[in-house]
Amino acid sequence: MKHEGEGFTEAMIVRGSLERLAPVLMTALTAGIGLAPLVFAGHQPGREILYPVATVILGGLLTSTFCEFLIHPGLFWRFSGRSAERLVKAQTSEVL
């Protein structure tokens, strides 16, 4: 907000979420592709221990990705507006 001179608006939150979209999705996709064989073929002999671990990790990846784009921006919009504006104003006055 400070460097780009943008106020605390819904458009700023959407833009921030879109800027984070590619890195978060690529990280989750890469880890998901690596874990997919363990999840889909987890009932084969020798993978009894890895199957539950891979399932939990894959579920966590899906949940955290969902939260990153739907829950966190809404919480930020609802609870951080005044604090974000106050922080930008304080930093701007320190520079002057």
C-alpha positions in Angstrom: 0.0 0.0 0.0 2.8 2.4 0.9 5.0 1.8 -2.1 2.3 1.8 -4.7 0.1 4.5 -3.1 -2.9 2.3 -3.1 -5.5 2.5 -0.3 -7.0 -0.4 1.6 -9.7 -1.4 -0.8 -11.3 -4.7 -2.0 -9.4 -4.3 -5.3 -6.1 -4.2 -3.4 -6.9 -7.4 -1.6 -8.0 -9.1 -4.9 -4.9 -8.0 -6.6 -2.7 -9.3 -3.7 -4.5 -12.6 -3.9 -4.0 -12.9 -7.6 -0.3 -12.1 -7.3 0.1 -15.0 -4.8 -2.0 -17.4 -7.0 0.8 -18.7 -9.2 3.4 -19.4 -6.5 1.0 -21.1 -4.2 -0.7 -23.2 -6.8 2.7 -24.3 -8.3 4.0 -25.3 -4.9 0.8 -27.2 -4.0 0.7 -28.8 -7.5 4.3 -30.0 -7.4 3.9 -31.5 -3.9 0.5 -33.0 -4.9 2.0 -34.7 -8.0 4.8 -36.2 -5.9 2.3 -37.6 -3.4 -0.3 -38.8 -5.8 1.3 -42.2 -6.5 1.4 -42.9 -2.7 -2.2 -41.9 -2.3 -3.6 -43.8 -5.3 -1.5 -46.9 -4.9 -1.2 -46.8 -1.1 -2.8 -50.2 -0.5 0.1 -52.0 -2.2 2.5 -54.0 0.0 5.3 -51.9 1.4 3.3 -48.6 1.4 1.1 -49.2 4.4 2.9 -46.5 6.4 3.3 -44.0 3.6 -0.4 -44.0 2.5 -1.8 -42.3 5.6 1.0 -39.8 5.7 0.6 -38.9 2.1 -3.2 -38.6 2.5 -2.8 -36.2 5.4 -0.2 -34.1 3.6 -2.3 -33.9 0.4 -5.4 -33.0 2.4 -3.4 -30.3 4.2 -2.2 -28.9 0.8 -5.7 -28.7 -0.5 -7.0 -27.1 2.7 -4.2 -24.5 3.0 -4.6 -23.6 -0.7 -8.4 -23.2 -0.2 -7.8 -21.0 2.9 -5.1 -18.9 1.1 -7.5 -17.7 -1.6 -10.9 -17.7 0.1 -10.6 -17.5 3.9 -7.5 -15.3 4.4 -8.5 -12.4 2.1 -11.9 -12.2 3.7 -10.4 -12.2 7.2 -7.9 -9.6 6.1 -10.6 -7.4 4.6 -12.8 -7.8 7.7 -10.3 -7.4 10.6 -7.1 -5.6 9.2 -8.3 -2.5 7.5 -7.8 0.1 10.2 -4.5 -1.5 11.3 -3.2 -1.5 7.7 -4.1 2.1 7.1 -2.6 3.2 10.4 0.6 1.3 9.6 1.0 3.0 6.2 0.3 6.4 7.7 2.9 5.8 10.5 5.5 4.7 8.0 4.8 7.6 5.7 5.1 10.2 8.5 8.4 8.6 9.6 9.8 9.1 6.1 8.8 12.7 6.0 
